[in-house]
């Protein structure tokens, strides 16, 4: 699945997640566009999660999409800041970033 972001029909501001009103112009009309790629701004690893005895490390990244909005995404493994990634939604509706 693709990662959809919203774009204000009046001023063109692109946002994620969706909002009821545009913070720039107050418009409430939106169009959808696909955020297909981005760049890792920073990343971290979650090694221990509450309630899980044998939790595996989860790699997370702050990704600036090519369209502008910033998202938090799961990574397949460690990647350096500045890495270009492809964005998608998995079967569990999580944002996944895969290095290009």
Backbone bond lengths (Angstrom), bond angles and torsions (degrees), N, CA, C in turn:
res aa  C-N    CA-C-N  psi(-1)  N-CA   C-N-CA  omega(-1)  CA-C   N-CA-C  phi
1 X - - - 1.446 - - 1.522 109.68 -
2 X 1.298 114.77 153.46 1.457 121.00 178.50 1.521 111.11 -91.53
3 X 1.323 116.13 154.45 1.455 122.12 173.93 1.521 107.79 -87.53
4 X 1.328 116.82 112.69 1.464 121.67 178.52 1.520 110.09 -91.59
5 X 1.328 115.52 136.07 1.456 121.25 171.55 1.519 107.11 -120.47
6 X 1.321 116.55 165.67 1.461 120.10 -178.51 1.520 109.91 -107.08
7 X 1.338 114.32 148.46 1.457 121.08 177.96 1.517 108.12 -127.50
8 X 1.325 116.75 130.04 1.461 121.77 179.36 1.526 109.26 -62.80
9 X 1.327 116.03 130.68 1.463 121.14 -179.21 1.525 111.76 -71.12
10 X 1.332 117.65 -20.03 1.462 120.36 -177.28 1.528 112.71 -94.00
11 X 1.342 117.53 -53.10 1.474 119.34 -174.64 1.529 113.73 -105.64
12 X 1.343 117.68 -11.68 1.459 120.88 176.66 1.519 115.67 87.02
13 X 1.339 118.55 1.63 1.462 121.09 179.00 1.522 110.15 -61.46
14 X 1.332 117.09 133.45 1.469 122.17 179.06 1.518 108.84 -103.10
15 X 1.352 115.57 133.36 1.462 121.26 -174.17 1.516 112.58 -135.06
16 X 1.321 115.29 151.21 1.458 122.67 168.66 1.511 106.44 -151.12
17 X 1.324 117.98 129.45 1.461 127.67 -0.60 1.523 111.22 -76.19
18 X 1.324 115.36 172.66 1.462 121.43 -179.51 1.530 110.53 -62.20
19 X 1.323 115.25 151.79 1.467 121.50 177.92 1.524 109.05 -130.65
20 X 1.315 115.54 164.34 1.463 119.67 178.68 1.520 111.60 -73.36
21 X 1.345 116.77 -39.56 1.453 121.81 -178.41 1.522 109.45 -131.20
22 X 1.318 116.26 147.24 1.463 121.13 177.34 1.532 108.88 -69.40
23 X 1.341 118.64 128.10 1.464 120.05 179.41 1.529 112.98 -70.62
24 X 1.330 117.73 -16.04 1.459 120.68 -178.93 1.525 112.86 -87.59
25 X 1.354 116.85 -40.90 1.468 118.76 -173.71 1.530 114.09 -127.96
26 X 1.328 118.07 -8.70 1.460 120.94 178.31 1.514 115.32 85.00
27 X 1.313 118.05 -0.67 1.469 121.90 -179.79 1.532 110.06 -66.29
28 X 1.334 115.89 149.99 1.468 119.09 177.35 1.525 112.45 -117.64
29 X 1.327 117.21 18.89 1.470 121.94 177.14 1.529 108.49 -105.67
30 X 1.344 115.50 131.35 1.458 120.94 -174.45 1.521 111.61 -130.69
31 X 1.314 115.27 152.99 1.458 121.64 167.91 1.529 106.38 -121.09
32 X 1.320 115.87 158.34 1.471 120.25 179.11 1.522 109.15 -103.25
33 X 1.320 115.37 143.37 1.455 120.59 172.03 1.525 107.93 -139.42
34 X 1.303 116.19 161.32 1.463 121.98 -175.40 1.526 109.89 -95.71
35 X 1.337 115.47 132.01 1.463 121.50 172.22 1.524 106.27 -99.23
36 X 1.310 117.18 99.22 1.456 120.85 -173.59 1.510 115.79 -93.16
37 X 1.329 116.69 -19.65 1.463 118.80 -177.35 1.519 109.94 -151.61
38 X 1.329 114.58 171.52 1.453 119.76 179.59 1.512 110.86 -173.14
39 X 1.335 115.24 -170.81 1.456 122.51 -178.56 1.522 109.25 -129.90
40 X 1.330 116.15 132.86 1.460 120.94 178.54 1.527 108.87 -68.87
41 X 1.333 115.71 122.15 1.463 121.14 177.13 1.526 110.31 -86.99
42 X 1.340 115.78 -42.95 1.457 121.92 176.39 1.517 108.28 -160.90
43 X 1.327 115.95 160.44 1.467 119.25 -179.11 1.520 110.10 -142.44
44 X 1.328 114.79 164.17 1.459 121.64 179.22 1.521 109.05 -150.54
45 X 1.321 116.29 168.91 1.459 121.70 178.19 1.526 108.41 -125.42
46 X 1.328 116.53 128.84 1.462 121.92 173.49 1.523 106.04 -98.45
47 X 1.320 116.69 113.87 1.465 120.82 -175.21 1.525 113.39 -96.70
48 X 1.310 117.91 -28.87 1.464 121.91 -178.80 1.519 108.64 -128.65
49 X 1.331 115.37 130.16 1.457 119.90 178.75 1.520 109.04 -121.75
50 X 1.306 116.29 138.92 1.465 121.67 -179.05 1.522 110.48 -59.08
51 X 1.327 115.39 135.07 1.453 120.72 175.08 1.514 115.69 84.96
52 X 1.316 118.50 0.43 1.464 120.33 -179.89 1.522 109.56 -119.00
53 X 1.324 116.16 122.74 1.458 121.25 -178.70 1.526 112.05 -72.67
54 X 1.324 116.70 -44.31 1.465 120.92 -176.02 1.524 110.73 -118.70
55 X 1.298 116.03 54.23 1.461 120.49 -177.72 1.526 110.52 -71.97
56 X 1.310 115.57 138.25 1.459 120.24 175.31 1.532 108.52 -92.83
57 X 1.311 116.57 160.30 1.460 121.26 -179.37 1.525 110.15 -64.85
58 X 1.318 115.75 138.65 1.461 121.79 177.02 1.526 107.42 -115.16
59 X 1.317 116.24 121.16 1.460 122.06 179.03 1.525 108.09 -92.24
60 X 1.336 116.15 126.04 1.460 122.25 -179.60 1.518 109.49 -123.01
61 X 1.335 115.93 151.07 1.457 120.12 179.07 1.518 110.75 -140.81
62 X 1.316 114.66 147.07 1.454 121.71 167.71 1.523 105.21 -90.54
63 X 1.332 116.40 120.27 1.469 121.36 -174.49 1.523 109.58 -120.48
64 X 1.337 116.40 126.83 1.467 120.11 171.51 1.518 106.51 -88.92
65 X 1.331 116.18 118.23 1.458 120.09 -179.44 1.523 110.25 -69.67
66 X 1.314 116.55 158.38 1.466 121.21 177.53 1.521 110.84 -61.41
67 X 1.336 116.36 -23.87 1.456 122.07 -179.62 1.525 112.25 -85.11
68 X 1.340 118.00 -12.56 1.457 121.27 176.97 1.516 117.15 122.05
69 X 1.348 119.72 -47.89 1.464 119.45 -178.27 1.530 112.70 -61.97
70 X 1.324 115.77 153.73 1.460 122.80 178.65 1.521 108.94 -104.31
71 X 1.340 116.79 135.86 1.465 122.51 179.04 1.527 109.35 -129.93
72 X 1.327 115.56 158.00 1.461 122.09 171.27 1.523 106.54 -100.35
73 X 1.329 117.29 127.37 1.463 121.13 -175.03 1.522 110.76 -133.25
74 X 1.329 115.57 153.94 1.468 121.80 172.05 1.520 108.60 -81.31
75 X 1.327 115.15 146.43 1.462 121.93 175.97 1.522 109.16 -113.79
76 X 1.332 116.47 156.43 1.465 121.03 175.01 1.524 111.47 -71.87
77 X 1.302 116.86 -25.66 1.458 122.61 -178.18 1.516 108.63 -173.54
78 X 1.320 117.85 -174.99 1.460 119.99 -178.45 1.530 111.94 -67.80
79 X 1.319 115.70 139.51 1.468 122.19 174.30 1.525 107.85 -139.29
80 X 1.326 117.70 147.53 1.463 119.66 179.00 1.531 111.66 -74.44
81 X 1.326 115.52 154.25 1.459 120.55 174.59 1.527 108.81 -57.34
82 X 1.324 116.13 144.55 1.458 121.09 -178.84 1.516 114.13 91.73
83 X 1.335 117.66 -4.64 1.464 121.66 179.94 1.523 110.55 -69.90
84 X 1.320 117.04 135.02 1.464 121.78 174.05 1.522 108.66 -78.75
85 X 1.333 115.91 136.91 1.464 120.96 -177.46 1.523 110.78 -133.42
86 X 1.329 114.79 155.70 1.466 122.99 171.90 1.523 106.39 -98.45
87 X 1.323 117.89 135.98 1.463 122.31 -178.21 1.516 110.58 -106.67
88 X 1.332 115.83 139.50 1.463 121.28 176.97 1.519 108.82 -153.68
89 X 1.307 116.38 169.58 1.463 123.54 176.85 1.524 107.32 -110.53
90 X 1.350 117.30 131.09 1.464 119.60 179.93 1.532 111.24 -88.98
91 X 1.324 116.61 -177.13 1.466 121.71 -177.57 1.519 113.29 -64.39
92 X 1.328 117.10 -20.25 1.466 121.23 178.77 1.531 111.45 -96.55
93 X 1.348 116.36 11.53 1.468 124.37 177.67 1.530 112.95 65.76
94 X 1.335 116.77 31.67 1.454 122.13 175.46 1.524 108.72 -98.51
95 X 1.328 116.39 147.81 1.462 120.62 175.15 1.526 107.53 -80.15
96 X 1.338 115.94 126.35 1.459 122.52 -179.19 1.527 108.60 -116.34
97 X 1.328 116.57 134.81 1.463 122.25 175.84 1.522 108.05 -114.56
98 X 1.328 116.24 124.93 1.465 121.35 179.51 1.531 108.49 -118.22
99 X 1.330 115.48 128.20 1.463 120.62 -178.43 1.519 110.43 -59.10
100 X 1.325 115.69 139.81 1.475 120.89 177.72 1.516 110.26 -87.91
